[in-house]
Amino acid sequence: MLDRTSLDYLSKDLSIAMMPGSESAVQGNTEILSVVGPNQVYVDGTRLLASGSFPSDVERLALTEQVIVAALETGRIDEAQALLAPLRTRFETIPKDTVQFGSLRVARLEGMLLEAQGKHEAALDIYNRALVQDEAYAPILKRKVGLLLDQGKTTDAMKELSHYLDHFSSDLEAWTMLATLYLQANMFQQAAFCYEECMMLSTHNYLFTTRYAELMMTMGKPKLALKYFSLAVEITASAGGALRAWYGLRQASKALIEEFNASSAGKGAGKKGKTDVEEDDSVSIDDWKELNRVAGERILGIYSEKKAGSETVSVVKSWLQTV
């Protein structure tokens, strides 16, 4: 733990650095930023803080913040509290018509400390008051979402995450998390929207395309699923196509073939052997059969390339006979 002298030194002249909105000014090029692992961050960070050698107060702030977070992540609650004490004193809440925080960064650390102490409602109260002060403060919005999820309040977490994405729509990780939450709640249409955003933000990531296609299959839309499974195969063409995408393409084409056959039996085939099951005149039952065949060959080919055992290949062949 740092001594009192070091703690007093850390709290000097931090007014500008700790003001809300000053985060963009933190360059963060201190040695500690290259260290991986919270325990090592705490050990090395404490040493650097005690040395008291920093080019600017802003860098001292960045390091202090990291060390406090590392202390909390490694269960050093008393040490984190000691580091936070001088910052709490200097940037105390300012009573006005509504209670405001002298620094939203300190407010976030206060909330994290309360979370570590198991005082979840108190932490949530801090986050709510901070968001009244700045409804688009990303670090606290994220903490609030995480806290709500820890408390099992999934519906509230989805609402807050949606609010966060209203302000930070380019956050791919947040869209992915929201999609997962919607899927867990069987809210497929909302999850599909999230994956559409993910595909726009990361056009070359075949996993989002594949997940979207799988969701279309779940929603009973094999035509659309087939298109996106095909796109996932195209994205990964340089590697011979992703196995997961080929599996999906095989199943989607089978579903369309079965749908075509059922429609033909009930209504009779239309012109050129097509029925109203097909989406447009550029695609026919023969195309779906060919895709189904190619997908099966490619799935077996991938297992052969990976030198899978004969038993595994036998199981795959048996499965392919059913789809």
Secondary structure, DSSP 8 states (H G I E B T S, - for coil): ---HHHHHHHTTT-TTTTSTTGGGG----SGGGG--SHHHHHHHHHHHHHHT--S-HHHHHHHHHHHHHHHHHTT-HHHHHHHHHHHHHHT--EESSSEE-S-HHHHHHHHHHHHHTT-HHHHHHHHHHHHHH-TT-HHHHHHHHHHHHHTT-HHHHHHHHHHHHHH-TT-HHHHHHHHHHHHHTT-HHHHHHHHHHHHHH-TT-HHHHHHHHHHHHHTT-HHHHHHHHHHHHHHTGGGT--HHHHHHHHHHHHHHHHHHHHHHHHH---GGG--TTSSSTT--HHHHHHHHHHHHHHHHHHHHHTT--HHHHHHHHHHHHH-
